[in-house]
């Protein structure tokens, strides 16, 4: 697996508008268009910081993983996302190493990408997303 870089850091929020206004005020950021990922049950807003991104995610479903995260921990850093050259190959490599994955197969992500998550149990408690831009 070849890691191409850090794609983004994702922050879970229960109020996308509120947190985007805070970030925009603090850092003069200009967010892109809000996007919904129905498969992941989230609404997101990505800020391009030049060499990486900062993503705000909000749940579209009160029973989703993001809703559960917010209820347990409140808003905060949810995961980091690493850009890979070949996500299918990366998933297979990790499976062959016995790494626990949330996604056994890549699935659609934002902006037409493919993503897969590594389970925090296999990553020292950190939720890691792998992403391939297609």
Buried (B, 14 or more C-beta within 10 A) or exposed (E): BEEEEEBBBBBBBBEBEEBBEBBEEEEEBEBEEBEEBEEBBBBBBBBEEEEBBBBBBBBBEEEBBBBEBBEEEEBEEBBBBBBBEBBEEBBEEBEEEEBEBBBEEBBBBBEEBBBBBBEBEBBEEEBBBBBBBE
